[in-house]
């Protein structure tokens, strides 16, 4: 829907056009979709659909595209909260309250996603 309506590509172009490094823009965009929508899978696929027209023209190597994929995947993990099924699965299986799940699951997912994206960004910058 975001891609077909034209809003998504405009958002992707605006984020990239803001002067942010492309790897950071991919991470932020994926994280924003994750927080809004809740699904890591949808965040990844949506972000790829939004940034591919922009990065496809830049002629990045396969290794650079893989590093950008890691940045997108990292963004798709951050800030898991009540609209994410994983949040509820973790909470129910461990018997944690919503507050406890926010303090554990959400923090763990954010650290994991941010660390992974930083590795992707460093690798992208090295290429």
LUMTIZA-986173 format. One record per residue (C-alpha): residue in three letters; x, y, z. Coordinates in nm, 2 decimals. Layout:
% LUMTIZA-986173
ATOM:ALA:X:Y:Z
...
//
This chain:
% LUMTIZA-986173
ATOM:UNK:0.00:0.00:0.00
ATOM:UNK:0.28:0.24:0.09
ATOM:UNK:0.46:0.17:-0.24
ATOM:UNK:0.15:0.17:-0.46
ATOM:UNK:0.02:0.50:-0.31
ATOM:UNK:0.35:0.68:-0.38
ATOM:UNK:0.38:0.78:-0.02
ATOM:UNK:0.64:0.51:0.06
ATOM:UNK:0.88:0.60:-0.22
ATOM:UNK:0.84:0.97:-0.12
ATOM:UNK:0.92:0.88:0.24
ATOM:UNK:1.22:0.67:0.13
ATOM:UNK:1.35:0.94:-0.09
ATOM:UNK:1.30:1.21:0.18
ATOM:UNK:1.49:1.00:0.43
ATOM:UNK:1.78:0.93:0.20
ATOM:UNK:1.77:1.29:0.07
ATOM:UNK:1.80:1.42:0.43
ATOM:UNK:2.17:1.37:0.41
ATOM:UNK:2.18:1.06:0.63
ATOM:UNK:2.41:0.78:0.53
ATOM:UNK:2.22:0.52:0.33
ATOM:UNK:2.29:0.24:0.59
ATOM:UNK:2.15:0.46:0.87
ATOM:UNK:1.85:0.56:0.66
ATOM:UNK:1.77:0.20:0.60
ATOM:UNK:1.79:0.12:0.97
ATOM:UNK:1.57:0.42:1.07
ATOM:UNK:1.31:0.35:0.81
ATOM:UNK:1.29:-0.02:0.90
ATOM:UNK:1.27:0.07:1.27
ATOM:UNK:0.99:0.32:1.20
ATOM:UNK:0.79:0.07:1.01
ATOM:UNK:0.84:-0.19:1.29
ATOM:UNK:0.72:0.04:1.56
ATOM:UNK:0.42:0.15:1.36
ATOM:UNK:0.32:-0.19:1.22
ATOM:UNK:0.46:-0.44:1.46
ATOM:UNK:0.59:-0.72:1.23
ATOM:UNK:0.96:-0.75:1.17
ATOM:UNK:0.89:-0.94:0.85
ATOM:UNK:0.67:-0.66:0.72
ATOM:UNK:0.92:-0.40:0.83
ATOM:UNK:1.19:-0.57:0.63
ATOM:UNK:0.99:-0.62:0.31
ATOM:UNK:0.83:-0.27:0.33
ATOM:UNK:1.17:-0.10:0.38
ATOM:UNK:1.32:-0.30:0.09
ATOM:UNK:1.03:-0.19:-0.13
ATOM:UNK:1.08:0.17:-0.03
ATOM:UNK:1.46:0.20:-0.06
ATOM:UNK:1.53:-0.03:-0.36
ATOM:UNK:1.43:0.23:-0.62
ATOM:UNK:1.68:0.47:-0.46
ATOM:UNK:1.97:0.23:-0.39
ATOM:UNK:1.92:0.03:-0.71
ATOM:UNK:2.04:0.32:-0.91
ATOM:UNK:2.36:0.37:-0.70
ATOM:UNK:2.53:0.06:-0.83
ATOM:UNK:2.63:-0.10:-0.50
ATOM:UNK:2.81:-0.43:-0.50
ATOM:UNK:2.65:-0.75:-0.37
ATOM:UNK:2.85:-0.72:-0.04
ATOM:UNK:2.73:-0.36:0.01
ATOM:UNK:2.37:-0.47:-0.06
ATOM:UNK:2.41:-0.75:0.19
ATOM:UNK:2.54:-0.50:0.45
ATOM:UNK:2.23:-0.28:0.38
ATOM:UNK:2.01:-0.59:0.43
ATOM:UNK:2.17:-0.64:0.77
ATOM:UNK:2.09:-0.27:0.86
ATOM:UNK:1.73:-0.32:0.75
ATOM:UNK:1.70:-0.64:0.95
ATOM:UNK:1.84:-0.47:1.26
ATOM:UNK:1.59:-0.19:1.23
ATOM:UNK:1.31:-0.44:1.20
ATOM:UNK:1.39:-0.57:1.55
ATOM:UNK:1.40:-0.26:1.75
ATOM:UNK:1.14:-0.13:2.00
ATOM:UNK:0.92:-0.45:2.00
ATOM:UNK:0.60:-0.36:2.20
ATOM:UNK:0.24:-0.45:2.23
ATOM:UNK:0.16:-0.46:1.86
ATOM:UNK:0.42:-0.74:1.81
ATOM:UNK:0.32:-1.10:1.84
ATOM:UNK:0.67:-1.20:1.97
ATOM:UNK:0.62:-0.95:2.26
ATOM:UNK:0.30:-1.14:2.37
ATOM:UNK:0.45:-1.49:2.31
ATOM:UNK:0.75:-1.40:2.53
ATOM:UNK:0.53:-1.25:2.80
ATOM:UNK:0.28:-1.54:2.81
ATOM:UNK:0.54:-1.82:2.80
ATOM:UNK:0.75:-1.66:3.07
ATOM:UNK:0.46:-1.54:3.28
ATOM:UNK:0.59:-1.18:3.26
ATOM:UNK:0.36:-0.88:3.29
ATOM:UNK:0.34:-0.62:3.01
ATOM:UNK:0.57:-0.40:3.21
ATOM:UNK:0.82:-0.68:3.27
ATOM:UNK:0.81:-0.77:2.90
ATOM:UNK:0.88:-0.41:2.80
ATOM:UNK:1.18:-0.41:3.04
ATOM:UNK:1.32:-0.74:2.92
ATOM:UNK:1.20:-0.84:2.57
ATOM:UNK:1.18:-0.49:2.43
ATOM:UNK:1.53:-0.39:2.56
ATOM:UNK:1.68:-0.72:2.44
ATOM:UNK:1.53:-0.68:2.09
ATOM:UNK:1.65:-0.32:2.07
ATOM:UNK:2.00:-0.40:2.17
ATOM:UNK:2.01:-0.70:1.93
ATOM:UNK:1.88:-0.50:1.63
ATOM:UNK:2.10:-0.19:1.70
ATOM:UNK:2.41:-0.40:1.74
ATOM:UNK:2.34:-0.59:1.42
ATOM:UNK:2.28:-0.27:1.23
ATOM:UNK:2.60:-0.12:1.36
ATOM:UNK:2.79:-0.42:1.24
ATOM:UNK:2.62:-0.38:0.90
ATOM:UNK:2.70:-0.01:0.89
ATOM:UNK:3.06:-0.06:0.98
ATOM:UNK:3.09:-0.33:0.71
ATOM:UNK:2.92:-0.11:0.45
ATOM:UNK:3.16:0.17:0.53
ATOM:UNK:3.46:-0.06:0.49
ATOM:UNK:3.36:-0.16:0.14
//
